[in-house]
Structure formats: C-alpha cells, structure tokens
Amino acid sequence: MLKPLLILKTKFELYWPLTKSLQTGLLLSTGLAGYMSARCPVMHWFDFLGLVVSLFMAIAGSTILNMWYDRDIDAVMNRTHHRPLADGRVRPDEALRLGLVLSVIGVGMAVVMSPLYGLIVFAGLFFDVVVYTLWLKRRTCWSIVWGGISGGMPILAGRAFGTGHIDDIGILLALAVLFWIPTHILTFAMRYFDDYQDARIPTFPSTYGFQFTRLTIVVSTVIAALCISAAGILIGMQWGFVRLLAVLSAGLFLLAVASVFRPTERINFGLFKYASLYMLAAMILLSV
Amino acid sequence: MKMTILDRILLLLTGLLAAYQIVIGINKLSTLPIIAYTIAFGVLLVAGLLLIILGFEVLDSPMVVIASTVIPLSLSLGLVWEHLAAYRTLYLVFAIVGFLAIVITRSVPMKNKLPVIVLACVHGIAGMMIFLLPVIMAISGTSHPAFSLVGVGGALIGVGGLLLALLKAGKPLLSRETIFRVLPGLLLLMTAAFVAGFRFG
C-alpha cells in the first residue's frame, strides 16, 4: 500500500521541476486575471476550476516539451545542468510522453469548455513549442518575440473565456505580457550570458550588445506598463488600484532606466525580480 | 550587511501598508493631495520592495538622497494643501524649488557646503511641517487627536533621515550595522503611524 505512494511521491518530485512551477504559476495567474477581468456577473466555480486545470496542464505540458527538446542545451549550461532531464534522472521518452499527455488533456479540456478558448490555448502551445523552441530559438535572438506572443496567450485565453469573444482589452493585456517578456528574458540573458554562449544560443546581448539590450528593456517596459494601465482603465479598475499600478510601473521604469545608466549585476537581477513581482501584482490588481 | 527574514517581513508589511494608503486611504481628498500622497507612499512602497530585492546595499546609491527627499516633501505638500489653504501656492513653489535644488546639488560635483545646507533646509522645513502641523491641529482641536499620529510618523521619518544622512556624510550617530538593523522596523512604525493618523484623524 505504501510502496505505490512512495513511487508516486518520487515521480512527482522528479516531474515537478520539469514544469518550471514559478514560471507556469505566473502564466497561470495571467490567465486567471484575464478571466476575472471580464467581470462575469456570476462566478461559476466549475468554469473557474476548469480554467485553472486546463491552463495549468497546457502550460506545464508545453514547458515540459520545451525542456525535452532543449535537454542538450540544459546539459551544457551551468544554471540548468542539474535539471532532471539534463542530468538523466528522467528519461527523455518519459518526459516526452508526460509533456504530450498534459498538453493534449489541457488543450482538449479547453476545447470542450469553449472552442474559442481552446483555439487560443492551442495557439499559445503551438507558438511556444513549435515556432519558438523547435524552429527559432537556436537560429535567431528575435525568437523571444514568439516566446512573448505565446506568453500573452494565457491572458487572452482567460479573457476570451470570460467574455466569449476576443476584444480590445484582451489584445491590450496580451500585448502587455508580450512587452513584459523582454524585461524578464533579456535580464536573464545578460545574467547568464556565458551560459548561453556556451550553448550557442543567440541572445540579444550576444547579437546586439549589452547597452542595446538594456535600451530594449526600457522601451518594452514602458510599452508593457502603458498597455496594462490602459487595459486597467478600460476594464473600469478603481482609481485607487490605477494609482497603485502607476506607482509600481514607475518603479519598474526607474529600475530599467537605472540599469542603462548605472549597469551592475545587482541592478540587472533586481530588475528581473522586480519585473516578476510587478507582473504578479498587476495580475492581482486586474482581478480584484 | 545581510538582510534577515524578519527584516524582509517588516519591509513587506511597510509596502503593504503603503499600498493600502495609496489604494484606499486617500480616496476622498482633492487632486493635488492625492497626487502628493501617492508619490510619498509610492516611494515608500517601491523603496521597501527594492530593499527586499536588492538588500541594504541599495542604500549606498546616490539616488537614495534624492528619493528620500521626495517622501517628506510630498507628504508635507499634501498636508499644507489640505490644511493651510493660504500657503498652498507658496509651499508648492518651495516643494518644487527644494526638490530641484537637491537634484542639482547632488548631481553637480561641489566642494563647498551648499549641498549640505540645501539638504538641511529642505528636509528641515518639510520635516517640521509634517511633525508640527498635525500635532498643533490635534492639540487645538481642529482635527481628531489621532491625527497627531501623522506627526509621530513625521518625527520617525526625521530620525531615519538623520541617521542615514549622517551615515552617508561619514559622521554616523550609530554604527552602520545598528542603523540597518533598526531601519526596517523604523520604516514600518513610521508608515503605520502615517496610515493610522490619516485613517483615524
């Protein structure tokens, strides 16, 4: 009786890191915020639960498929060589099966819940796994645009599920995530510059240099903050929350500017952490 | 100096209190005080988050002097605008000129004592305004006695500002470690005093 439980626990401990729980959680929170931003007059807990499960499975599934495909890169990079797939604790075929099962169930559930919602969830998975990971990641640093587009799909999907159609606010929210992604990814690409060089992955810092990358971060930060604020106002967010969002956006902008004029490793990683916190806070504010 | 878990919790609570004040605590005021208080509590919130993320070393940045000027200047501007209608324009001019003077004297290298004099004047006037105005109003019965808590917050911000300013000037009253140890608690007490003073006053 205890042995199957022990096996299950061991498997869970091995599989969980494959989902990149923090990243998946952040993307899931954007999907939920998109749904809650629709301000449905009646909260259907069945729908809400379905959204959580389907989005989690689709996002976790695509993340595992990415990790399966990129296991050779992960094995080379210092930051990722200890991941279960890279160090051989999980077999590649096992991870591939898990990623496919989660993806199919997640997308399948989404299609059953609403064809439009399912289509957007599928688009997110397709852009992330096929366009970003399989096709572009090893070819061009501009692959992050497609990574960003796929990152914007959960919030658009959640919003479309809540309203029943794709609207301007949903597109603004997706744009906000799309333009927030460079702040997140490019600060990471600068911090782990040598790792990406070793793995021969083209990044903005290696292609255009650090200063251009920092300027790109500032510009994308401003656009992301404007998109989130505009969406918040259009949704009818209370002024108090708009003020708080403006304050947090100003903090993000100032930190991005500081990273241009006083670039240090500490500021760079601080910007990465603050950007994650900012997105989470923005999603909470959009949901309230 | 490494930040402890307790320091992080205290700073997080400070940030949450500041966020509460921005969202709910100033809703019924007119436009300029709302802007002024949003800036003041916004700086507190972002400063708290940056301290949590970057650690105490962020206090070594030259930007700290400028950022720490914004809090008392905007708080005092909000108070004057609300309660001393006759001095609104005068104080608005003082706040803008004072802020610009600090930015300029901190950005351009100077060997005389002008930067210190400017800093002392601007902080002194703004600090006294935050401390004295609520206390006098509470004592004279013009406002609820709890409004004097804003003055207590003003006194605490003065203590914190003084400790940091003297530390940065190379003549610390307390050691660097002691200042950093008490700073998160001081920030929380100060913010709590402001929030309670505005809420119940």
Chai-1 contact restraints between the chains, C-beta under 6 A:
chainA,res_idxA,chainB,res_idxB,connection_type,confidence,min_distance_angstrom,max_distance_angstrom,comment,restraint_id
A,G240,B,V23,contact,1.0,0.0,6.0,A-B,restraint_1
A,G240,B,I24,contact,1.0,0.0,6.0,A-B,restraint_2
A,G240,B,N27,contact,1.0,0.0,6.0,A-B,restraint_3
A,F241,B,V23,contact,1.0,0.0,6.0,A-B,restraint_4
A,R243,B,I22,contact,1.0,0.0,6.0,A-B,restraint_5
A,R243,B,T38,contact,1.0,0.0,6.0,A-B,restraint_6
A,L244,B,A19,contact,1.0,0.0,6.0,A-B,restraint_7
A,L244,B,I22,contact,1.0,0.0,6.0,A-B,restraint_8
A,L244,B,V23,contact,1.0,0.0,6.0,A-B,restraint_9
A,V247,B,G42,contact,1.0,0.0,6.0,A-B,restraint_10
A,G251,B,V46,contact,1.0,0.0,6.0,A-B,restraint_11
A,R266,B,L54,contact,1.0,0.0,6.0,A-B,restraint_12
A,G270,B,I53,contact,1.0,0.0,6.0,A-B,restraint_13
A,G270,B,L54,contact,1.0,0.0,6.0,A-B,restraint_14
A,K273,B,I53,contact,1.0,0.0,6.0,A-B,restraint_15
A,Y274,B,I53,contact,1.0,0.0,6.0,A-B,restraint_16
